[in-house]
Amino acid sequence: MILGGDEIGRTQGGNNNAYCQDNAVSWYDWADADSELCRYVSDVIAVRRDHPAFRRRQFIQGRSLHGEGAVDLAWFTPHGDEMGDEEWNQNDLKTLTIYLGGSSIEQSARGESVTDTNFLWLINGGHDPVTLTLPDEHWGTRWRVSIDSTTGEVSKPDAEVFEASAKIELIDHATVLLEHVDDE
């Protein structure tokens, strides 16, 4: 959802239709680009490219797949409990955790099973910091930070690892992506 140009402050002088302009209104000024934001966006794109869990060709079901008991999608409250109708109907819902299962994504065009690791995506869309509790060990025992919007870090091998049911502080308007890691 990042518009080309946000990373370089391209305002277009208030013009909402710069496509009809062939002048400085619509040109990119690469000399003033925010190189850190460009790097971060490039790294996030690479995570999406490298993980089929984020590039599904079929709709997510949110239930057991292929009789395996593997779930492709689940939603959790800030307390780490699966969301129900009551939570979905809250008018002030601004924080949640999304589980993206990678164990049984789909079949390729050749009929091969496409798999990936599991992910937890923590989102705080509110104006205040929150403490999120990770789901219990049924969903995964250990989770490594893959993307952290608060630090701009992406896929560091020495990133922090959290155990199931751990509490994580998330500042306002932030997101953190956790990747499941095998027990070491």
Order of alpha helices (4+ residues) and beta strands (2+ residues): alpha-beta-beta-beta-alpha-beta-beta-beta-beta-beta-beta-beta-beta-beta-beta
